[in-house]
Amino acid sequence: MKKQSKSRMPERVNVGVSIFIRKGEQSLWENGIFQNCLYLVMLLMRSPRIKNTYLVAGGGDGGPEDAKRFLSDAPVPLIDMETAMSKLDVMIEMSAQLNREWSVKFRERGGKVITMRVGNDYVIDIERMVFNLQHALLISGAPYDEVWTLPEYESSCAPYFETLFRAPVKLMPHLWSPVVLEREAAKLPQEFSFGYQPGRSRWRVGIFEPNVCMVKTSYIPLLACEAAHRANPDMIERVWAYNTFKLKDQAAFVGFAQSLDINKHGLASFEGRFPFAQIVPRSVDAVVSHHWENAQNYVYYEALYGGYPLIHNSHLIGDCGYRYHDFDCEEGGQALRRAFEVHDANLDDYRATAKAFLRKLDPESEENVRIYTEAIEAVFART
């Protein structure tokens, strides 16, 4: 890598995206950030100002050999940090946090370092500090030229990042492609296919919130299902609350669950974690969700892509799905009942609305490629 003037960008640059690699099995379904990495490199490959794009193994105890199966379908090569030092002009910190010494040296050689924050780090950090949990965001003192984050974190995280990292913050488009979903759906047994099937007299409801942080939990969705069931006991066949198996031993959660009619009447089931594309065709007709300051989620996009009714409280997915507001579980129950009444009749319009929205998330769209390209150019142009 040739040392460049701080205000001059080469005609075409080499860009890396950091990804956490550990020894043993990993999966793109473990968390959204791995898919974020994939979609970002898909976009960068199409930029006219980028010569080569790489995933950069870092953070964990694994290396390229450990990632062979995990990243077997990745569209770009995986390199180590030492190679990245000599090859790259831009490093985007995403899944693996960069070492301070590495970042300082890289910038001294003319490289630019951008951190892409795709989680609600403010809430996660507060929980870790208040409850003395294992820390998440490490304040290493590594220097950044810019912080990228998503519109969903404009209120809760953007000012936090700017002060914490001492760098400008820019809101960037959320990216999503059905490529990972379709790859997983292709593994389904022949008798199942991904996509909503109309005509059922009672719905099986799926709740997929991860329950690892207060921004995405199952509590409001369970209460929305409860409200819908109280109003219409003949509507719900089953409520599958995924990612809740670990809560079964917690007295507070057990007491909460036992108070619900959907549990007393044998409709609720508390399950572990499964790939969305694998479990929904087998067991789910509708998805009920809830977020707090986390309004852009892959589970929304996956449900919409399949035409499944999505009951949600997000203000960032246009006119898609059936929306309720804030923490209003009664309105959530009403939205679920409304979806049950109209979804089959309006399925074509629902799918068309979803398709138009999802097109805006495409990593390979000209608009998204332009926005990210101009953001990289602006980092070089800033003195």
Secondary structure, DSSP 8 states (H G I E B T S, - for coil): -----TT---SSEEEEEEEE--SS---TTS-HHHHHHHHHHHHHTT-TTEEEEEEEEESSS--GGGGTTTTTT-SS-EE-HHHHHHH-SEEEESSS---HHHHHHHHHTT-EEEEEE-S-HHHHHHHHHHTT----S-------SEEEE-GGGTTTTHHHHHHHHTS-EEE------THHHHHHHTTS-TT--SS-----SSEEEEE----SSTTS-SHHHHHHHHHHHHH-TTSEEEEEETT-GGGTT-HHHHHHHHT-HHHHTT-EEE-----HHHHHHHH-SEEE---SS----HHHHHHHHTT--EEE--SSSTT-SEE--TT-HHHHHHHHHHHHHHTTTTHHHHHHHHHHHHHTT-TTSHHHHHHHHHHHHHHHH--
